[in-house]
Amino acid sequence: MKKYDAILFDLDGTLLPMDMNVFMKEYFKNLCANLSYLALDAKTLTDCVWAGTAAMVKNDGKRKNGEVFWETFQSLVKTDLSEAKNTCDEFYTKDFNKVRAATGENPLAKTAVEAAHKASPKVVLATNPFFPRQGQLTRISWIGLSEKDFDIITSYESDSYCKPNPMYYKSICERLGVEAENCLMIGNDEREDGYAAKAAGLDIYLVTDCLIENEKYPCDCARGTFSEMCEFLHSLAK
């Protein structure tokens, strides 16, 4: 059985069960409520957030994702956003928890991460760095995890690439000081977690519980239910 220098986990749809469309609808409802003082209708505010997200996806690595997001958002809103940034920081700490209702339970999440630690010296939360670190921490708390469970947690403060750019994965490997071919990515999206990570040189395991298929970006790799993936990790630790 192959030994890995690092095991990477996706969050949304992998460790944290969800229907992405349902989650995003609830997320924007609560975010817009917190930013209502900007006097923007919900559609305009949502479009601005998506524009900032698209800019992060295109980030070329020269700046952090957060810088790119707020610069894009600012260019569209054309108002002082200093208060908005503070409001968002508070949102991800408090009211973001209301979005938990749009996600599922996963009693095996802790088991999977613990198994990964036994199988590899490094374990990474490789969730797309669209959110600030606090947003990532809040979401993992919904499944009984904390920052102590991971060696790296990608966020828009720390990262300069996003999925599906293979450089996202390569940059994580560089930070860890490991070779990509000695790393395993566990995700649920055939393009973002499969094709892109494989292009970077990682091995892949796709969890099928909330699988996002993509005919244009097929990924020939190991796959199974979350429970089966846990058994696979246990086998790696032997």
C-alpha positions in Angstrom: 0.0 0.0 0.0 1.4 3.4 -1.0 2.5 5.8 1.8 1.6 9.5 1.3 3.5 12.5 2.6 0.2 14.5 2.7 -3.5 13.8 2.5 -5.8 16.6 1.3 -9.5 16.9 2.0 -12.1 18.9 0.2 -14.8 20.3 2.5 -18.1 21.1 0.7 -19.7 17.9 -0.5 -16.9 15.8 0.9 -16.3 16.2 4.6 -19.4 18.4 4.8 -22.4 16.8 3.0 -24.4 19.3 1.0 -26.3 20.2 -2.2 -24.3 23.1 -3.4 -27.3 24.9 -4.9 -29.2 24.7 -1.7 -26.2 25.9 0.3 -25.5 28.8 -1.9 -29.1 30.0 -1.8 -29.1 30.0 2.0 -25.6 31.6 2.1 -26.6 34.5 -0.1 -29.8 35.1 1.8 -27.9 35.5 5.1 -25.0 37.4 3.6 -27.3 39.9 1.9 -29.2 40.5 5.1 -26.0 41.4 6.9 -24.9 43.8 4.1 -28.3 45.4 3.6 -27.0 48.8 4.7 -25.1 49.0 1.3 -28.5 49.7 -0.2 -28.1 47.2 -3.0 -30.8 44.8 -4.0 -30.1 41.1 -3.5 -29.4 40.3 -7.1 -26.9 43.2 -7.5 -25.1 42.2 -4.3 -25.1 38.5 -5.3 -23.7 39.4 -8.8 -20.9 41.5 -7.2 -19.9 38.6 -5.0 -19.9 36.2 -7.9 -17.8 38.7 -9.9 -15.3 38.8 -7.1 -15.3 35.0 -6.9 -14.7 34.7 -10.7 -11.8 37.1 -10.3 -10.3 34.8 -7.6 -10.6 31.8 -9.9 -8.6 33.7 -12.5 -6.0 34.8 -10.0 -2.5 34.3 -11.4 -0.7 33.9 -8.1 0.7 37.4 -7.8 -1.7 38.5 -5.0 -3.8 36.9 -2.3 -7.3 35.9 -3.3 -8.8 38.2 -0.7 -7.1 41.2 -2.3 -8.4 40.3 -5.7 -12.0 39.7 -4.4 -12.3 43.0 -2.6 -10.7 45.0 -5.4 -13.2 43.6 -7.8 -16.1 44.0 -5.4 -15.1 47.6 -4.8 -14.9 48.4 -8.5 -18.5 47.4 -8.9 -20.1 48.8 -5.7 -18.2 52.1 -5.8 -18.6 52.9 -2.2 -16.5 52.7 1.0 -16.3 49.1 1.9 -14.3 49.4 5.1 -17.4 48.7 7.2 -18.5 45.9 4.8 -15.2 44.1 5.5 -15.8 44.3 9.2 -19.4 43.2 8.8 -18.3 40.2 6.8 -15.7 39.3 9.5 -18.5 39.3 12.1 -20.8 37.4 9.7 -18.5 34.5 9.3 -18.1 34.2 13.0 -21.8 34.5 13.9 -24.7 34.6 11.4 -22.9 32.2 9.0 -23.9 29.5 11.4 -27.5 30.0 10.2 -26.4 28.4 6.9 -25.7 25.2 8.7 -29.3 24.2 8.2 -28.5 23.8 4.4 -25.9 21.2 5.1 -26.0 17.6 6.3 -24.5 15.7 9.2 -21.4 13.6 8.9 -20.5 11.7 12.1 -17.6 10.1 10.2 -15.8 13.3 9.4 -13.7 13.2 12.5 -13.0 9.5 12.0 -11.7 10.2 8.4 -9.4 13.0 9.5 -8.0 11.0 12.4 -7.4 8.1 10.0 -5.6 10.4 7.6 -3.3 11.6 10.4 -2.4 7.9 11.2 -1.7 7.3 7.5 0.3 10.5 6.7 2.4 13.1 8.5 0.5 16.0 7.0 -3.3 16.6 6.6 -4.7 19.6 4.7 -8.1 21.1 4.4 -8.0 21.8 0.7 -11.3 23.7 0.4 -11.5 26.2 -2.4 -10.1 29.5 -0.9 -13.1 31.7 -1.7 -13.9 32.3 2.0 -11.8 34.0 4.7 -10.2 31.7 7.3 -13.0 32.3 9.7 -15.5 31.1 7.2 -13.6 27.8 6.7 -13.3 27.3 10.5 -17.0 27.9 11.0 -17.9 25.3 8.4 -15.7 22.6 9.8 -17.1 23.2 13.3 -20.4 22.0 11.9 -18.9 18.5 11.6 -17.0 18.5 14.8 -13.6 19.6 13.4 -11.3 22.5 14.3 -8.1 24.2 13.0 -6.1 21.8 15.2 -7.2 18.9 13.0 -5.2 20.3 10.0 -1.7 21.3 9.2 -2.9 23.8 6.5 -6.3 25.3 5.9 -6.6 27.1 2.6 -8.4 30.5 2.7 -8.5 33.7 0.7 -6.0 35.3 3.1 -3.4 32.6 2.6 -3.8 31.5 -1.0 -3.3 33.0 -4.4 -4.9 30.3 -6.6 -8.2 28.5 -6.7 -9.6 25.3 -8.0 -9.7 24.2 -10.8 -6.2 25.7 -11.4 -3.6 22.9 -10.8 -1.4 25.6 -9.3 -3.7 25.6 -6.3 -2.5 22.0 -5.5 1.1 22.6 -6.5 1.3 25.6 -4.2 0.0 23.5 -1.2 2.7 20.9 -1.9 5.3 23.6 -2.1 4.2 25.0 1.3 4.4 21.5 2.8 7.7 20.8 1.2 6.5 17.6 -0.5 6.2 16.2 -4.0 2.8 16.2 -5.5 3.1 12.5 -6.6 3.4 11.6 -2.9 0.1 13.3 -2.0 -3.5 12.2 -2.0 -6.5 14.4 -2.7 -9.9 13.3 -1.4 -12.8 15.2 -2.9 -16.2 15.0 -4.6 -15.9 17.1 -7.7 -14.6 15.4 -10.9 -13.1 18.6 -12.3 -12.0 20.6 -9.2 -10.9 17.8 -7.0 -10.2 15.1 -9.6 -9.0 16.4 -13.0 -7.2 19.5 -11.6 -5.4 17.7 -8.7 -4.4 14.9 -11.1 -3.0 17.4 -13.5 -0.9 18.7 -10.6 0.4 15.2 -10.0 -1.6 14.1 -7.0 -3.4 10.7 -6.6 -7.2 11.1 -6.3 -10.0 9.5 -4.3 -13.5 10.7 -5.1 -16.3 10.4 -2.6 -19.5 9.5 -4.3 -22.1 10.6 -1.6 -22.4 14.1 -3.1 -20.5 13.5 -6.3 -20.3 16.3 -8.9 -19.8 14.7 -12.2 -18.2 16.5 -15.2 -18.3 14.9 -18.7 -15.7 17.3 -20.0 -13.2 16.6 -17.2 -13.5 12.9 -16.4 -11.2 11.5 -13.8 -10.0 7.9 -13.8 -9.3 7.3 -10.1 -10.4 5.4 -7.0 -13.8 6.3 -5.7 -16.4 5.2 -3.2 -18.8 6.2 -0.5 -17.6 8.2 2.5 -17.6 5.1 4.6 -15.6 3.2 2.0 -13.1 6.1 1.8 -12.7 5.8 5.6 -11.9 2.1 5.3 -9.4 3.0 2.5 -7.6 5.5 4.9 -7.5 2.9 7.6 -5.9 0.5 5.2 -3.2 3.1 4.4 -2.3 3.4 8.1 -1.6 -0.3 8.5 
